[in-house]
Amino acid sequence: MNISRLFFSLFLLAGSVLLVAQSAYPEINTTYIYGDVLFRQHQEALARSQIIMARMGGASLEAEERETLKERLLGELFFFSYRPGEHDTVFTVAADFSLSPDTIASLNGLERSAYFDRLDTLIIPTVPGLYIRKDGGNELERRMRSNREGSDSAALPLTLSREGVKVSFQFFPNRTFSGEERLYFISLPFRSPLDHYWEITSPFGMRNHPVTGEWEHHNGIDVRAPRGTAVFAAEKGTIIKAAELDNYGIILILKHRGGYETRYAHLDEIYVKEGDSVARGQMIARSGNTGLSTGPHLHFEIRLNGLTVDPTKLVSQGSR
């Protein structure tokens, strides 16, 4: 017996398909086909679904035959869970499962490729396509939904559990992102914290500290900003610190999706408080000269899972 069939049942209710998980999604531990029976079953079901979808693409199909093929396709639709490895990205996971990144991203609510978090457990389907939330969700999900208004006849309604919550989807078998959606997905995740192109006065990396003279690592970048310059959230997130902090002076720390954190230091004034949710591009502070500083500027940091990264690698200055 196919082990995954012990975990899932499909019911037709009022013209829609309700996927009921009878247990947690069975977990695939390795993508080595001879090392995990569940992975082998996933690949076998994927191969069968691809044959069915190839037949569904025929232009001469009668309506009755197309409906029969849809039912057969649903019979091959199962979901597994998978914990990414230390060096995985959404692209390597997709390649390992012979799926598109679009499929993995849409099903798991991954707004941008850079937000991929190796600590998250992913849901992996056996049928490729776009799994689009019927309501709510992130900006990419809203774009996908808007771009496919009026295409309900091509979609299969599904309800499944994501992060312990039942979510309704419109499933478009074998579909991929549009060009605009893909560009959004792979774009750099952060905008500039200033309202103009920045001038970096001290880059990320090792340097002689301008005050102490000690050779040490600079965890962010210093950006030229006269006192009172407006400072904006580089991405939507939650304020986890708004206070004075050692050499940073007045600092704001924002927590973002995907394990990211941004820091804005040496501020003069702040306009948010701890616990606030802020939007991308929202004005949150004004730059200053507080803390250990040689003059007015903005110190800007990005951290990923607690480790500092070079902000210039993750910020699109042309994006607001």
Secondary structure as the mmCIF struct_conf table of DSSP 4:
data_model
#
loop_
_struct_conf.conf_type_id
_struct_conf.id
_struct_conf.beg_label_comp_id
_struct_conf.beg_label_asym_id
_struct_conf.beg_label_seq_id
_struct_conf.end_label_comp_id
_struct_conf.end_label_asym_id
_struct_conf.end_label_seq_id
HELX_RH_3T_P HELX_RH_3T_P1 ILE A 3 LEU A 6
TURN_TY1_P TURN_TY1_P1 PHE A 7 PHE A 7
STRN STRN1 PHE A 8 LEU A 13
TURN_TY1_P TURN_TY1_P2 ALA A 14 GLY A 15
STRN STRN2 SER A 16 ALA A 21
BEND BEND1 GLN A 22 ALA A 24
HELX_LH_PP_P HELX_LH_PP_P1 TYR A 25 PRO A 26
STRN STRN3 GLU A 27 ILE A 28
TURN_TY1_P TURN_TY1_P3 ILE A 33 GLY A 35
HELX_RH_AL_P HELX_RH_AL_P1 VAL A 37 MET A 56
TURN_TY1_P TURN_TY1_P4 GLY A 57 GLY A 57
TURN_TY1_P TURN_TY1_P5 ALA A 59 SER A 60
HELX_RH_AL_P HELX_RH_AL_P2 ALA A 63 GLY A 75
TURN_TY1_P TURN_TY1_P6 GLU A 76 GLU A 76
STRN STRN4 PHE A 79 TYR A 82
TURN_TY1_P TURN_TY1_P7 GLU A 86 HIS A 87
HELX_RH_AL_P HELX_RH_AL_P3 VAL A 90 ASP A 96
TURN_TY1_P TURN_TY1_P8 PHE A 97 SER A 98
HELX_RH_AL_P HELX_RH_AL_P4 PRO A 101 ASN A 108
TURN_TY1_P TURN_TY1_P9 GLY A 109 GLY A 109
BEND BEND2 ARG A 112 ARG A 112
HELX_RH_3T_P HELX_RH_3T_P2 SER A 113 TYR A 115
TURN_TY1_P TURN_TY1_P10 ARG A 118 LEU A 119
BEND BEND3 ASP A 120 ASP A 120
HELX_LH_PP_P HELX_LH_PP_P2 THR A 121 THR A 121
STRN STRN5 LEU A 122 PRO A 125
BEND BEND4 THR A 126 VAL A 127
STRN STRN6 GLY A 129 ARG A 133
BEND BEND5 LYS A 134 ASP A 135
HELX_RH_AL_P HELX_RH_AL_P5 GLU A 139 ASN A 147
TURN_TY1_P TURN_TY1_P11 ARG A 148 GLY A 150
HELX_RH_3T_P HELX_RH_3T_P3 ASP A 152 ALA A 154
STRN STRN7 LEU A 156 ARG A 162
TURN_TY1_P TURN_TY1_P12 GLU A 163 GLY A 164
STRN STRN8 VAL A 165 PRO A 173
TURN_TY1_P TURN_TY1_P13 ASN A 174 ASN A 174
HELX_RH_AL_P HELX_RH_AL_P6 GLY A 179 ILE A 186
BEND BEND6 SER A 187 SER A 187
BEND BEND7 PRO A 189 PRO A 189
STRN STRN9 PHE A 190 ARG A 191
BEND BEND8 PRO A 193 HIS A 196
STRN STRN10 ILE A 200 SER A 202
BEND BEND9 PHE A 204 PHE A 204
STRN STRN11 GLY A 205 ASN A 208
TURN_TY1_P TURN_TY1_P14 PRO A 210 THR A 212
STRN STRN12 TRP A 215 HIS A 218
BEND BEND10 GLY A 220 GLY A 220
STRN STRN13 ILE A 221 ARG A 224
TURN_TY1_P TURN_TY1_P15 ARG A 227 GLY A 228
STRN STRN14 ALA A 230 PHE A 232
BEND BEND11 ALA A 234 LYS A 236
STRN STRN15 GLY A 237 LEU A 245
HELX_RH_3T_P HELX_RH_3T_P4 ASP A 246 TYR A 248
STRN STRN16 GLY A 249 LYS A 255
HELX_RH_3T_P HELX_RH_3T_P5 ARG A 257 GLY A 259
STRN STRN17 TYR A 260 ILE A 270
TURN_TY1_P TURN_TY1_P16 GLU A 274 GLY A 275
STRN STRN18 SER A 277 VAL A 278
TURN_TY1_P TURN_TY1_P17 ARG A 280 GLY A 281
STRN STRN19 MET A 283 SER A 287
STRN STRN20 GLY A 288 GLY A 288
BEND BEND12 GLY A 291 LEU A 292
BEND BEND13 THR A 294 PRO A 296
STRN STRN21 HIS A 297 LEU A 304
TURN_TY1_P TURN_TY1_P18 ASN A 305 GLY A 306
STRN STRN22 LEU A 307 VAL A 309
HELX_RH_3T_P HELX_RH_3T_P6 PRO A 311 LYS A 313
TURN_TY1_P TURN_TY1_P19 LEU A 314 LEU A 314
STRN STRN23 VAL A 315 SER A 316
TURN_TY1_P TURN_TY1_P20 GLN A 317 GLY A 318
#
